[in-house]
Amino acid sequence: YQVKLRAINGAGAGAESSAVSVTPATTPAAPTNLIATPGDASASIAFTAGADGGSTITNYEYSTDNGGSWTAFSPLTTTSPVSITGLTNGTTYQVKLRAINGAGTGADSSGVSVTPVAPPMPLAPSPSAPDSSAGTNSVPGNSVAILAQRAPRQQGDTLITTGVAPDGATSVVQIATGVSAQMSLSQMALRPRATVRVATKCPITSKGVARSYTCKARLGAGMWALTTQARAGSTVVAQVATRARVKATKRTAVTG
């Protein structure tokens, strides 16, 4: 409103004053429809803002003890959702919100319950050897993704690994280490042989946005630990580990 005043006496109404602007307002209405999403030592609270009471909402306050105490957001926040930090994982909190405008602090919202929780630990790559049929071995994070691996069943077979190299990798190398075995003709049994290491370069093929690689290695009989590394130059940027078991080729003794 643009407000002016003038006085009245026995002679009549006097001159009017200059105008002054004024906007009547009250404190904001309570926020509604609170939805809490737990985080790691934190919580995200979505809400619907109440009426501003005629004065623009400038900030919100939150309570984590059902209205017993209040804390104003810093920095100021006026939009949904809001984030509450510094909480304790595993503890249940009763959260309320209220808005602030030029007229003061508004009404409390209804409470919503939330229990912050720590994120799960990253999964370690599976040590078990993949099946000979094509399958998926998903690896969390910026890792070397193995799409399929055909494990050799016996000596002389070829181990074939295919997958996707992460961004930034310029080469992929597969390293096989383990104790191989050889066949004794006299005893028709396996005899352990020295630990060996087989490194195989795996060509990268770009198809659109995908960068696939293929590793091929011929391994002797025995147990093999396989490490597939993606490298940027000489630096290993990601890797994944698997295992393979190669059986020895049976031989028939010759007599006569």
KOLMAR-843634 format. One record per residue (C-alpha): residue in three letters; residue number from 1; y, x, z. Coordinates in Angstrom, 3 decimals. Layout:
REM KOLMAR-843634
<node "ala" NUM <Y X Z>>;
...
END
This chain:
REM KOLMAR-843634
<node "tyr" 1 <0.000 0.000 0.000>>;
<node "gln" 2 <3.625 1.018 -0.635>>;
<node "val" 3 <5.407 -0.053 2.561>>;
<node "lys" 4 <9.198 -0.540 3.085>>;
<node "leu" 5 <11.156 -1.854 6.095>>;
<node "arg" 6 <14.549 -3.520 6.549>>;
<node "ala" 7 <16.331 -4.880 9.588>>;
<node "ile" 8 <17.770 -8.327 10.184>>;
<node "asn" 9 <20.819 -9.265 12.315>>;
<node "gly" 10 <23.225 -12.198 12.531>>;
<node "ala" 11 <24.879 -11.174 9.282>>;
<node "gly" 12 <21.560 -11.146 7.385>>;
<node "ala" 13 <18.960 -8.627 6.077>>;
<node "gly" 14 <19.936 -4.997 5.920>>;
<node "ala" 15 <19.163 -2.319 3.360>>;
<node "glu" 16 <15.547 -1.491 2.725>>;
<node "ser" 17 <14.016 1.862 3.620>>;
<node "ser" 18 <12.329 4.285 1.293>>;
<node "ala" 19 <8.666 3.459 0.544>>;
<node "val" 20 <5.744 5.073 2.330>>;
<node "ser" 21 <2.118 4.972 1.104>>;
<node "val" 22 <-0.725 3.892 3.379>>;
<node "thr" 23 <-4.447 3.143 2.800>>;
<node "pro" 24 <-6.202 1.220 5.582>>;
<node "ala" 25 <-9.688 2.594 6.287>>;
<node "thr" 26 <-12.530 2.462 8.726>>;
<node "thr" 27 <-15.419 4.818 9.418>>;
<node "pro" 28 <-18.287 4.914 6.878>>;
<node "ala" 29 <-21.296 2.639 6.969>>;
<node "ala" 30 <-24.675 4.159 7.860>>;
<node "pro" 31 <-26.757 5.884 5.149>>;
<node "thr" 32 <-29.926 3.981 4.205>>;
<node "asn" 33 <-33.349 4.527 2.570>>;
<node "leu" 34 <-33.971 7.970 4.089>>;
<node "ile" 35 <-36.939 9.836 2.555>>;
<node "ala" 36 <-37.997 13.148 4.140>>;
<node "thr" 37 <-39.833 15.923 2.284>>;
<node "pro" 38 <-41.176 18.773 4.467>>;
<node "gly" 39 <-40.599 22.404 3.499>>;
<node "asp" 40 <-41.209 25.847 4.983>>;
<node "ala" 41 <-39.234 25.691 8.285>>;
<node "ser" 42 <-37.021 23.107 6.569>>;
<node "ala" 43 <-36.782 19.526 5.376>>;
<node "ser" 44 <-35.110 17.808 2.429>>;
<node "ile" 45 <-33.662 14.360 3.176>>;
<node "ala" 46 <-32.883 11.982 0.315>>;
<node "phe" 47 <-30.734 8.942 1.128>>;
<node "thr" 48 <-28.502 6.186 -0.196>>;
<node "ala" 49 <-24.893 6.541 0.899>>;
<node "gly" 50 <-23.276 3.641 2.753>>;
<node "ala" 51 <-19.813 2.241 1.998>>;
<node "asp" 52 <-17.075 4.817 2.589>>;
<node "gly" 53 <-14.901 2.371 4.572>>;
<node "gly" 54 <-11.889 2.898 2.327>>;
<node "ser" 55 <-11.671 6.677 2.854>>;
<node "thr" 56 <-13.601 9.264 0.838>>;
<node "ile" 57 <-16.662 10.705 2.613>>;
<node "thr" 58 <-16.016 14.406 3.247>>;
<node "asn" 59 <-19.258 15.517 4.962>>;
<node "tyr" 60 <-22.421 14.420 6.760>>;
<node "glu" 61 <-23.920 15.199 10.149>>;
<node "tyr" 62 <-27.621 15.302 10.977>>;
<node "ser" 63 <-29.678 14.879 14.128>>;
<node "thr" 64 <-33.244 16.154 14.564>>;
<node "asp" 65 <-33.805 14.513 17.963>>;
<node "asn" 66 <-33.318 10.856 17.021>>;
<node "gly" 67 <-29.543 10.897 17.645>>;
<node "gly" 68 <-29.450 12.908 20.863>>;
<node "ser" 69 <-27.329 15.670 19.319>>;
<node "trp" 70 <-25.555 16.129 15.994>>;
<node "thr" 71 <-24.746 19.032 13.651>>;
<node "ala" 72 <-22.328 18.932 10.723>>;
<node "phe" 73 <-23.542 20.419 7.442>>;
<node "ser" 74 <-21.999 23.776 6.587>>;
<node "pro" 75 <-21.055 24.199 3.812>>;
<node "leu" 76 <-19.843 20.616 3.439>>;
<node "thr" 77 <-22.196 18.290 1.579>>;
<node "thr" 78 <-21.545 14.790 0.260>>;
<node "thr" 79 <-24.489 14.093 -2.070>>;
<node "ser" 80 <-28.185 13.318 -1.692>>;
<node "pro" 81 <-30.490 15.040 -0.936>>;
<node "val" 82 <-29.429 17.255 1.963>>;
<node "ser" 83 <-31.388 20.254 3.260>>;
<node "ile" 84 <-31.977 20.951 6.958>>;
<node "thr" 85 <-33.085 24.518 7.765>>;
<node "gly" 86 <-34.002 26.489 10.880>>;
<node "leu" 87 <-36.830 24.133 11.873>>;
<node "thr" 88 <-40.197 25.092 13.371>>;
<node "asn" 89 <-43.317 24.618 11.238>>;
<node "gly" 90 <-45.803 22.186 12.773>>;
<node "thr" 91 <-43.162 20.428 14.926>>;
<node "thr" 92 <-42.360 16.769 14.195>>;
<node "tyr" 93 <-38.665 15.857 14.061>>;
<node "gln" 94 <-36.934 12.446 14.085>>;
<node "val" 95 <-34.050 12.898 11.643>>;
<node "lys" 96 <-30.932 10.728 11.392>>;
<node "leu" 97 <-27.808 11.074 9.233>>;
<node "arg" 98 <-24.227 9.829 9.521>>;
<node "ala" 99 <-21.191 10.228 7.273>>;
<node "ile" 100 <-17.684 11.480 8.038>>;
<node "asn" 101 <-14.415 10.394 6.411>>;
<node "gly" 102 <-10.722 10.493 7.250>>;
<node "ala" 103 <-11.139 7.711 9.817>>;
<node "gly" 104 <-13.886 9.523 11.751>>;
<node "thr" 105 <-17.653 9.581 12.118>>;
<node "gly" 106 <-19.665 6.644 10.810>>;
<node "ala" 107 <-22.700 4.774 12.064>>;
<node "asp" 108 <-26.105 6.415 12.520>>;
<node "ser" 109 <-28.836 5.835 9.970>>;
<node "ser" 110 <-32.324 4.766 10.950>>;
<node "gly" 111 <-34.592 7.689 11.853>>;
<node "val" 112 <-37.199 9.253 9.601>>;
<node "ser" 113 <-40.072 11.482 10.743>>;
<node "val" 114 <-40.785 14.888 9.161>>;
<node "thr" 115 <-43.045 17.844 10.046>>;
<node "pro" 116 <-42.183 21.174 8.335>>;
<node "val" 117 <-45.173 23.193 7.153>>;
<node "ala" 118 <-45.697 26.765 5.910>>;
<node "pro" 119 <-46.864 27.156 2.293>>;
<node "pro" 120 <-50.547 28.110 1.730>>;
<node "met" 121 <-51.451 31.771 1.300>>;
<node "pro" 122 <-51.907 32.873 -2.339>>;
<node "leu" 123 <-55.508 32.704 -3.546>>;
<node "ala" 124 <-57.208 36.021 -4.192>>;
<node "pro" 125 <-58.943 36.418 -7.563>>;
<node "ser" 126 <-62.548 35.275 -7.425>>;
<node "pro" 127 <-65.043 38.180 -7.220>>;
<node "ser" 128 <-67.828 36.196 -8.833>>;
<node "ala" 129 <-68.735 36.854 -12.445>>;
<node "pro" 130 <-67.697 34.107 -14.885>>;
<node "asp" 131 <-70.331 32.106 -16.654>>;
<node "ser" 132 <-71.321 33.094 -20.172>>;
<node "ser" 133 <-69.884 29.828 -21.502>>;
<node "ala" 134 <-66.151 29.504 -22.087>>;
<node "gly" 135 <-64.294 28.351 -18.982>>;
<node "thr" 136 <-60.994 28.592 -17.147>>;
<node "asn" 137 <-60.185 31.052 -14.388>>;
<node "ser" 138 <-56.613 30.213 -13.355>>;
<node "val" 139 <-54.740 32.846 -11.360>>;
<node "pro" 140 <-51.573 32.025 -9.347>>;
<node "gly" 141 <-48.263 33.776 -9.992>>;
<node "asn" 142 <-47.325 36.144 -12.778>>;
<node "ser" 143 <-50.898 37.320 -13.286>>;
<node "val" 144 <-53.126 38.157 -16.182>>;
<node "ala" 145 <-54.688 34.797 -17.048>>;
<node "ile" 146 <-58.342 34.901 -18.088>>;
<node "leu" 147 <-59.123 31.941 -20.337>>;
<node "ala" 148 <-62.780 32.732 -20.990>>;
<node "gln" 149 <-65.267 35.529 -20.366>>;
<node "arg" 150 <-68.725 35.962 -21.878>>;
<node "ala" 151 <-70.661 38.179 -19.528>>;
<node "pro" 152 <-73.408 40.389 -21.053>>;
<node "arg" 153 <-76.893 39.325 -20.043>>;
<node "gln" 154 <-78.665 42.586 -20.783>>;
<node "gln" 155 <-78.053 46.135 -21.789>>;
<node "gly" 156 <-76.577 46.410 -25.282>>;
<node "asp" 157 <-74.700 43.098 -25.147>>;
<node "thr" 158 <-70.925 43.086 -25.473>>;
<node "leu" 159 <-68.626 41.847 -22.697>>;
<node "ile" 160 <-65.858 39.751 -24.296>>;
<node "thr" 161 <-62.805 38.680 -22.303>>;
<node "thr" 162 <-59.956 36.598 -23.710>>;
<node "gly" 163 <-56.763 35.475 -21.991>>;
<node "val" 164 <-52.980 35.348 -21.967>>;
<node "ala" 165 <-50.755 38.330 -21.127>>;
<node "pro" 166 <-47.709 37.689 -18.900>>;
<node "asp" 167 <-44.154 38.030 -20.169>>;
<node "gly" 168 <-42.967 41.641 -20.349>>;
<node "ala" 169 <-46.430 43.156 -20.870>>;
<node "thr" 170 <-46.677 45.610 -23.758>>;
<node "ser" 171 <-50.420 46.289 -23.439>>;
<node "val" 172 <-53.591 45.051 -21.715>>;
<node "val" 173 <-56.347 47.373 -20.493>>;
<node "gln" 174 <-59.687 46.398 -18.962>>;
<node "ile" 175 <-61.304 48.934 -16.609>>;
<node "ala" 176 <-64.988 48.579 -15.706>>;
<node "thr" 177 <-66.294 50.634 -12.773>>;
<node "gly" 178 <-69.620 50.579 -10.971>>;
<node "val" 179 <-73.086 52.030 -10.610>>;
<node "ser" 180 <-75.014 51.568 -13.835>>;
<node "ala" 181 <-78.816 51.851 -14.029>>;
<node "gln" 182 <-81.401 53.231 -16.412>>;
<node "met" 183 <-85.052 52.411 -17.012>>;
<node "ser" 184 <-87.808 54.787 -15.918>>;
<node "leu" 185 <-90.577 54.746 -18.576>>;
<node "ser" 186 <-93.146 56.142 -16.192>>;
<node "gln" 187 <-92.475 53.625 -13.405>>;
<node "met" 188 <-91.058 50.750 -15.497>>;
<node "ala" 189 <-88.321 50.409 -12.870>>;
<node "leu" 190 <-84.561 50.856 -12.611>>;
<node "arg" 191 <-83.205 54.133 -11.284>>;
<node "pro" 192 <-79.570 54.304 -10.090>>;
<node "arg" 193 <-77.240 56.482 -12.110>>;
<node "ala" 194 <-73.884 57.991 -11.207>>;
<node "thr" 195 <-70.789 55.815 -10.832>>;
<node "val" 196 <-69.121 55.379 -14.198>>;
<node "arg" 197 <-65.763 54.123 -15.452>>;
<node "val" 198 <-65.191 52.472 -18.817>>;
<node "ala" 199 <-61.621 51.754 -19.972>>;
<node "thr" 200 <-61.055 49.426 -22.919>>;
<node "lys" 201 <-57.784 48.762 -24.731>>;
<node "cys" 202 <-57.329 45.050 -25.465>>;
<node "pro" 203 <-55.206 44.119 -28.493>>;
<node "ile" 204 <-52.471 41.518 -27.917>>;
<node "thr" 205 <-51.995 38.882 -30.608>>;
<node "ser" 206 <-48.863 36.714 -30.665>>;
<node "lys" 207 <-49.290 33.123 -31.848>>;
<node "gly" 208 <-46.027 31.214 -31.468>>;
<node "val" 209 <-44.983 31.503 -27.826>>;
<node "ala" 210 <-48.507 32.412 -26.651>>;
<node "arg" 211 <-49.533 36.085 -26.360>>;
<node "ser" 212 <-53.329 36.249 -26.243>>;
<node "tyr" 213 <-55.492 39.328 -25.744>>;
<node "thr" 214 <-59.167 40.144 -26.373>>;
<node "cys" 215 <-61.188 42.820 -24.545>>;
<node "lys" 216 <-64.597 44.005 -25.814>>;
<node "ala" 217 <-66.777 46.466 -23.904>>;
<node "arg" 218 <-70.432 47.547 -24.156>>;
<node "leu" 219 <-71.736 48.216 -20.642>>;
<node "gly" 220 <-74.957 49.752 -19.411>>;
<node "ala" 221 <-77.270 47.969 -17.006>>;
<node "gly" 222 <-75.932 47.560 -13.459>>;
<node "met" 223 <-73.194 45.893 -11.408>>;
<node "trp" 224 <-69.646 46.231 -12.752>>;
<node "ala" 225 <-66.259 45.559 -11.168>>;
<node "leu" 226 <-63.799 44.576 -13.893>>;
<node "thr" 227 <-60.034 44.962 -13.521>>;
<node "thr" 228 <-57.873 43.570 -16.331>>;
<node "gln" 229 <-54.361 45.050 -16.174>>;
<node "ala" 230 <-51.217 44.024 -18.026>>;
<node "arg" 231 <-48.860 46.981 -18.408>>;
<node "ala" 232 <-45.248 47.483 -19.389>>;
<node "gly" 233 <-45.385 51.045 -20.602>>;
<node "ser" 234 <-47.253 52.907 -17.837>>;
<node "thr" 235 <-46.359 50.375 -15.123>>;
<node "val" 236 <-48.923 47.741 -14.090>>;
<node "val" 237 <-47.050 44.424 -13.962>>;
<node "ala" 238 <-50.037 42.135 -13.232>>;
<node "gln" 239 <-53.801 42.280 -12.909>>;
<node "val" 240 <-56.888 40.199 -12.127>>;
<node "ala" 241 <-60.381 41.235 -10.966>>;
<node "thr" 242 <-63.845 39.877 -11.851>>;
<node "arg" 243 <-67.440 41.143 -11.752>>;
<node "ala" 244 <-70.331 41.299 -14.202>>;
<node "arg" 245 <-74.058 42.048 -13.811>>;
<node "val" 246 <-75.903 43.567 -16.755>>;
<node "lys" 247 <-79.699 43.507 -16.810>>;
<node "ala" 248 <-81.672 46.434 -18.202>>;
<node "thr" 249 <-83.585 45.994 -21.447>>;
<node "lys" 250 <-87.318 45.815 -20.796>>;
<node "arg" 251 <-89.403 48.328 -22.694>>;
<node "thr" 252 <-93.087 48.118 -23.585>>;
<node "ala" 253 <-95.184 51.203 -22.798>>;
<node "val" 254 <-96.858 52.734 -25.846>>;
<node "thr" 255 <-100.504 53.920 -25.481>>;
<node "gly" 256 <-103.040 55.668 -27.736>>;
END
